[in-house]
């Protein structure tokens, strides 16, 4: 919060107070974070631009849910 200036009754324009160290540090850290995010986005852009290959999965007669020993062991650990 600003303190009132001693010459509150004068008609001259108020002087601008210098930026506090905390404000300049915040601006610096914001710029640093924004720059890092921009660099990461630029580095990831070529990887995202590659076309996606489609994979065809052949259905087998045994597809679907199968209760195996591993699944039974898991169910045994979830019982109260």
C-alpha positions in Angstrom: 0.0 0.0 0.0 1.4 3.4 -0.9 1.9 6.1 1.7 0.4 9.5 0.9 3.0 11.9 -0.3 4.0 14.8 1.9 2.9 17.2 -0.8 -0.7 15.9 -1.2 -2.0 19.4 -1.8 0.3 20.3 -4.7 -0.8 20.3 -8.3 2.2 18.6 -9.7 1.9 15.0 -11.1 2.7 12.3 -8.5 6.1 10.7 -8.9 6.2 7.0 -9.9 7.7 4.8 -7.2 10.4 2.4 -8.4 9.3 -1.2 -8.8 9.8 -3.3 -5.7 12.4 -6.1 -5.8 9.7 -8.6 -5.2 7.7 -7.4 -8.2 10.8 -7.5 -10.5 11.6 -11.0 -9.3 8.0 -12.2 -10.0 8.3 -10.7 -13.5 11.6 -12.4 -14.1 10.3 -15.8 -12.8 7.2 -15.5 -15.0 9.3 -14.7 -18.0 11.6 -17.6 -17.2 8.6 -20.0 -16.9 7.0 -18.8 -20.1 10.2 -19.0 -22.0 10.8 -22.6 -20.8 7.2 -23.6 -21.8 7.8 -22.1 -25.2 11.0 -23.9 -25.7 9.4 -27.2 -24.7 6.6 -26.6 -27.1 9.0 -25.8 -29.9 11.0 -29.0 -29.2 7.9 -31.2 -29.1 6.4 -29.7 -32.3 8.3 -31.9 -34.8 7.4 -35.0 -32.8 3.7 -34.1 -32.9 3.7 -33.4 -36.6 4.6 -37.0 -37.6 1.7 -38.9 -39.1 0.2 -41.6 -36.9 0.5 -45.2 -38.1 -2.7 -47.3 -37.9 -2.3 -50.7 -36.3 -4.7 -53.4 -37.3 -5.3 -55.9 -34.6 -6.5 -59.3 -35.7 -9.3 -60.7 -33.5 -8.7 -64.1 -32.1 -11.3 -66.6 -30.9 -10.0 -66.3 -27.3 -10.3 -62.5 -27.1 -12.1 -61.0 -24.1 -12.0 -61.5 -20.4 -10.1 -64.5 -19.1 -9.7 -65.3 -15.4 -6.2 -66.4 -15.0 -4.2 -67.4 -11.9 -2.9 -63.8 -11.7 -6.4 -62.4 -11.8 -7.6 -64.8 -9.1 -4.6 -63.8 -6.9 -5.6 -60.2 -7.3 -9.2 -60.9 -6.4 -8.0 -62.8 -3.3 -6.1 -59.8 -2.1 -9.1 -57.5 -2.4 -11.4 -59.5 -0.2 -12.0 -58.2 3.2 
